[in-house]
Amino acid sequence: MSAVSENYKAVLGKITDSAIKSGRSPSDISLVAVSKTFPVEKIREAFEAGARIFGENYIQEAVKKVETLNEKVSWHFIGHLQSNKAKYAVGKFDLIESVDSLKLCTEIDRQASLKGIAQDILLEVNISGEESKYGFTAESLPENISEISKLGNIKVKGLMTIPPFSENPEDSRQYYSSLRDLINNLNSRKIRGIEMTELSMGMSSDYEVAIEEGATMVRVGTLIFGGRT
Ligand SMILES: *Cc1c(COP(=O)(O)O)cnc(C)c1O
């Protein structure tokens, strides 16, 4: 077995353990294998081990990989997307997880409408309020989401966040529990067309904490593919 396939299976095992430990069903949690910077051969190794969802950050690199890999997989876009690049992502990715502004929502909707499709997205939330981070603030989201709900060619499946970097996974817990509170709050408003079920949170350093706090998708790169240069 290759290192990648061993790593992938080890992470899956830990996801199962964390789910059971927190009284959840392992099948409610998807593992997004974050393959940014790694070649398609490595993606194939993960595919052999059972991986079917891959996350990419850089649009040019991502589009090339999507077009190269013949295996039937689901692609998620997880990087910052400039509005003028939205046209390359719409229809190519099953889920655009990193939709961080109303402007980007509007452009994705426009491109999806030109292609005659509905694009699934997650709204990225800057839950910590760090200056350096992209995303809607928790405060601005209720108002923005009403606007977004009027866009007919995007479907908001849930929320995504990236917490401040920390060596200690416990530091992420407060942010993940805040994101869970936020999705519950927004869902309870019963905004027409908005029924969010996905919480994308947790990376190599803290995915177990994220699962304990209700993640339905974890995005793991380093633990599967190794360190990035
Ligand atoms: C790179 C990246 C990940 C994966 O990070 P690892 O620490 O390598 O697991 C997850 N989410 C986003 C948005 C990323 O950019």
Residues whose N, C-alpha, C, O or C-beta is under 5 A from the ligand:
A	BS01	LIG	V34 N57 I78 M203 S204 S205 R219 V220 G221 T222
